[in-house]
Structure formats: C-alpha cells, structure tokens
C-alpha cells in the first residue's frame, strides 16, 4: 500500500494527541513546553503533507511561519519560566495559583 | 522504499514524542525531543521538502533545543520531584475522545481499502529557491509580520530577563 496523505495525517494526529496528553498530565512546566513543541511539529507535518498532495508550495511557507512562532513562543515562555523560578523556586504548575486567588 | 522509510521515521518520531512526554527527567525529555525532531526532518524529506528538512534540524533540533537545555541547566538538576499526574474526568475525556475518533477514522479508512498514495499529484520539490521565491513575492506581508513577531519576542524576553529592580513595571 503506497503511503499517501492519510498516512501523514494519522501520524500528525497521533503526535498531536501525544502532545495534548503531555500538557494535560504533566505538572513540570518545562515538559509541558516540550509537549507544545510536539503539537506544533504535528501541525507542520499536516502543512507539508497537504502541500505535497495539492502540488502547491504555499504549505512550506506556512511551516516556516510556524517555525518562527515556535521560536518566539519558546523564547518568551522560557523567559517567563525563569522568572517564575526566581520568585517561587519551583517550576511545578501546582504552585501557580496567584492569579486565581 | 518510500513506504518503508515513512513507517520507520513515523514510528521513531512517535516513540520519541511518547518518551518525551513520559520521561521523569527534563534532560531526558529534551534529548528524546531532539530525536523526535530529527525523525520529523526525515518525514519532511519524504514529503519532497528538503529545505524544511534542513531548517527543522537547524532551528528545532539546534536552536530551540539548546535554549531548552540552557534553561534546564539554569533551573534545576536533572531529577524531578515525584510528581502526581492530574486525573480528572475532564482530562480523561479530552484524552480519550480524540484518540477514539482518530482510531475510528483510521479503521473506517482501512475498511474502505485505504488510499493509494497521493492520487497521482505531481510532487513539487520545496527547494530553498522555490520556497524563497514564494516567501518574498506572494507572502511578503506575512514574512514582514513574522519578523515583527520575532522582534517583539526578543524585546519581551529581554525585558523579562532583567534584574528585579530594573523592571519597567516596578
């Protein structure tokens, strides 16, 4: 059976679910960030797969945009994380309730 | 050959992602994530996107992961405290429902005999030249906007990283 669009979509779906599981089940903020990167990566695969299926390179341009967004997100997110660690000496999400109280 | 490579890279990438999510130590998670991203680069290569394959290695497996490892190094030792997983019915539903939907879709698709390749669509190779000509003509505005996003991210990270007493909002 030749590998087609659906194969790539199923792979991306499974990756996205793995990432969601990480964000929902882990409490270490660093690993939650890595899970978000996994989800962004899954989206990139969908873009590239449709680009291949439709014979149009626009999808590749949007993967590039996604790379930039992922880099910006990692930079800001990790800066916030360092700041939280300075204040609380922990990166566990359980302690982060200040805005709720 | 292409099918075999897809299954190898796909399985390894998924395995890397699962190990990232389940790792106890943040350093292990980061290393598995690098592994997963290298396999993603293989997937891009199979999708006739060599430029993206190289960028995936340079940006993700290179720059972003170095950033992660630096922060891990700054924050804590490799071992995490014993963490309890949060398990509420809602969390479980959010996990199980999409996974079930994916499985049902997959089974229905397999029951119909599965698709045959890309249905004869011609492969357009995403070389650096081809992608760049799209990026700098048709998507020039998006390109400029994304550079603004990166600029804002740099400024944000710098202002967050200042000493406490130098913060503008203090």
Interface residues (C-beta under 8 A of the other chain):
Chain A: X1 X2 X3 X4 X5 X6 X7 X8 X10 X11 X13 X14 X15 X17 X18 X19 X20 X21 X22 X24 X25 X26 X27 X28 X30 X31 X33 X34 X35 X37 X38 X41 X44 X45 X48 X49 X51 X52 X53 X54 X55 X56 X57 X58 X60 X61 X63 X64 X65 X67 X68 X69 X70 X71 X72 X73 X74 X75 X76 X78 X79 X80 X81 X82 X83 X85 X86 X91 X92
Chain B: X2 X3 X6 X7 X10 X13 X14 X17 X18 X20 X21 X23 X26 X29 X30 X33 X36 X37 X40 X43 X44 X46 X47 X48 X49 X51 X52 X55 X56 X59 X60 X63 X64 X67 X68 X71 X72 X74 X75 X76 X80 X81 X83 X84 X85 X86 X87 X91 X94 X95 X98 X99 X102 X105 X106 X109 X114 X115 X116 X117 X118 X119 X121 X122 X123 X124 X126 X130 X131 X134 X135 X138 X139 X142 X146 X147 X149 X150 X152 X153 X154 X156 X157 X160 X161 X164
